[in-house]
Every structure is written in structure tokens, then in C-alpha cells.
Amino acid sequence: NAALAHYSPSNGSSRKLSKDEMYLSDTGGQYLDGTTDITRTVHWGVPTSLQKEAYTRVLMGNIDLARLIFPPNTAGRAVESFARRALWDVGLNYGHGTGHGIGNFLSVHEWPVGFQSNNVPLTAGMFTSIEPGYYRDGEFGIRIEDVALVVEAQTKSGKKPFLTFEVVSLVPYDRNLIDLSLLSPEQIRYLNAYYERIRAHVGPELRRQQLDEEYRWLQRTTEP
């Protein structure tokens, strides 16, 4: 069903999951101190080579946009293609936006922040989603969505601050679907640093709540 990017469940189309297919979970909640919108795609069995490559290229696009450094007053549409480049390299694409503004206990999709042509320039303090994907009709769908904060970047010139993104969603990606041979050294370093942040922030909270099984799962899924 996730082969439809904006699928809505119904009694007529619902079915049991199996471990032999991909599962896409688009989740979120509204809390007094913020709104979340996080999507992860997983496979509990043995993914095909196409599924692994497509997932990895979606992840590469997510990483490439998240680690991008760009000048102030840059419009989101000017950097959006960084999330698509790894897919474009092999003739793949996705048919929805790359991200949208996220309100603080307001709308999950909040204009005017984002990567569309009618969005305002990116400014420090804005929250946006970063969510490239890939969908193969009748077979499977992939989306990796994180919430990112626009922050000032440290550059060698030291002049007018450039900008970058700080991903604030701390949820591991599915190791079962990552083809490491496709990732660049820079992308692997980014991934390892991200996993270190997840361990540092989420690990102690799981231990505080005595969630031992969840803590062990977190350690396994965030190994370098």
C-alpha cells in the first residue's frame, strides 16, 4: 500500500503485513513543546537488490540535503535537487515535495517554509521536514523523513554566516536496507555521527525508563 505516496487505509484495502515486504511508517504527534513528523521504511526479511539500492539512494538524498551548507536568503527550491541527485543518477525520482514547514504545536504542514517555488527563503530558526522517497507502482514505497532545524554553519571564511540543517529527529535507519558500497566516506561519517547523537540522547532516557529491550535494540541499530 505504501507504493501510493499518500495512501489512506480503508477496510477494503487493508491486509496483513508479512516479513517479505517493505513497511513504511509515517508517524507524528503534537506536544506542548513541539510537533513531530517522522517516516521510516523497514524490511524484516530479505530485501531485493532493487529495494536496497532504492532505499540507499533515498537515504543518500536525505543525508546530502541535511549536511548541505548554503548562503543566507537561499530559497528552498534552490537546494531541493540535492535530495534527488542520487536517485536521478540512475533514472529514478519521486512525485511529491521534498519537505514542508512544521509548526510548533500548530500545523504539521505549515506554510510558508519548505522547498516549493512558493516558499520563502530559508532562515535560521525555521523547522522543515526533509523527506525524499521512491515509489514503485504495485510493489513498494520508500520514504525517509526527518525534522530539521535551520541553523548557522561554521565556515572557514568567517564572514556572514552561512546556513545548514540540524536534524532533530533521533530515530535509526534500517540497516537491513542500506548498501554501504553506494555511500561516500562523507555520508558514512555523517551517518556515524548521527548514530552517536541518537545513543547520547535517547539511550539514557530508555535506561531511565528501564526499557532494557528497547535499549538493546537501540545499541544494535546504531552500531558504527
N, C-alpha and C positions, 0 to 999 in steps of 0.2 A: 504493500500500500504506500510505502514511502517513495515509490517511484513517482508519485504525484507530489510535487514540492509543497503544496498546501492542502494535503489530504485531510478531510474531516471524517471521523469514524461514524459508522452507522450500523444498525443491526444487520443490514443486508450485505455489507462488505466486510464485516469483522470476521476474523478467523484465528485459529490457534497459532502461536509462534512455534518455530522449530529452530533447532540449533544449526541448521544447514542453510540459513539465510541471514541477511543483514537486518539489523534492527536500529531504527532511528528514533531517538527520544528527544523531543523538543520540549523543554521544561522551563518553568519560571514561577516566581512568586512575588508578591508585593509585601514589603515590610516597612515599618515606620522609618527605618534608616536606609531604604533603597529598594530598587526593583531589579530582579534578575531575569535573564533570558539566555539560556544555555542549551545548546544542542550537541549531543554526542551520538555517533554512529558506532555500533559494535557488531561483532560476529563471533558467536560462541563455538563455531565449528571450524571447518577448513575453508577459508575463502578462496575464490578462484584468483588466478593471476590478474585478470582484468579488475576484479574488485579491489585487490591490494594496490594495484597501480593507480586506479582512480582515486581511492581513499588517500593514498600518499600524496598525490598531486593536489588534492583539495587541502590537505594539511600543509603542504609547501606554500600554497597561496595564502593560507591563514597566517603562517609564520612570516612570509615575505612582507605582507602588509603591516603586520603588528610590529615588526622591527624597523620599518621604514623611518628615515629621518627626512623631514621636508621643511621648506621655508614657511614662515608665518603667513597667514592670509591665503593659504593654499585651499582651493575648493576640493571637497571630497572626490568629485568626479575626475579630478586631475591625477589622483593616485589609485583609483579603483582598479585599474588594469593590473596592478601588482598582484592582486588576489587571483587573477585569472591566468597569468602568464604561464604557469606550469601546466595548466590544462590546455591552453592554446597551443603550446609546443607540440602536442600530439593530436590536435584537432578536436579537442573536447571543450565544452562550455557549459554554462548554466543560465537559466532563463529568468532569474529573479535578481533583485538588488543585492549588493554586497554588504549592506549594513544600514542601520537606521538609528536615529537618536533614541535614547532611553530616559524617561523621566524619573525623577526621584519621588517614588510613591505617587506617580502620575501615570501617563500613558506608557505602555510598553513600547509602542511605536510612536515616537514623539518627533514631529516636525519642528524646526527646520534643519536639524542635524542629520548628516548621512552622506551618502556617496552618489546621490542622483543629481541631475543637472539643475534642479530647482532648490538644492540645499545651499546653506550659507557656508562661507569659508570656515575651516576648522580652527578652533581657538582653544587654548589651554583651559581645562576645566570641563569641557564637554564630554559626555558619555555617549558612545556609539557601539553598536554591535559590529563584529567582523564575522561574516558568515558565508564563505564560498561553499559551493556544493557541486554535485553532479548527479544526474538522474537518467536512468536508462529505462525507457518505457516498458512496463510489464515485468521488469526484472528486479531492480533495486534502486534505492536512493541513498545519497550520501550528503550530509551537511555537517559542518563543524562550526559552531557558533560560540563566540566568546564576547563578553562585555569588556570594552577597553576605554580607558580614560585618556584624553589628550593631555600630554604633559610637555614641559620644556625639555629639550635634549641638550646634552653637553657635547659641544663640537670643538674642534681644535682651534678654530678661528677666534672663538670667544666673543664674537660680535653679537649682533641682535639675535636673541635665542631662536634656534630652530625648534621644531616640534617633533614629537614621536608619540607612540601609544604605550600605555602601561596596561597590560591585560589584568583584569581584576577577578576574572572567573578562574577558580583554582580547582579544576577537575581534570584528571588524567585523560589522555587519548588512548585509543585501543591499540596496544602493542601488536596484537594479532593481525592487524591490518596495515602495519607500517612496513614498507620495503625500504630498509635503511640504505640500500645501494643507490637509491634515487636522490637521497638527501645530500646537500653540500655540507662541508665541515661547519660552516657558519650556522646552518639550520640545525645541525646536531647540537652545537654549543647552545643555541637558543633553547632547544628542547630540554637539554640537561639542566640549564639554569631555571627553566620553568618548573621542572620536576622538583628541584631543590626548594623553590619557593612554596610549592604545594606541601612538601614534607614539613617545612618550617612553620607554616601557618595552620595547616589542617591537622597534622599529626598530633600535636599537643592537645588540641581540642577533642580529638577522638579518644585519647588516653584519659583526659579529664572526665569524659562521659563513660569511661570503662567499656568502650566499644572495641573489644580486643579483635574480633574477627574483621571488623572494618579497618582497624589499624593495620593488621597484617596484609589485607588486600591493598591498602594504600602503599605500603612499603614495596610490595611486589610490582605494582603498576607504575611506580616512579623510580625504578632502578635506572641507573645511567644507561 
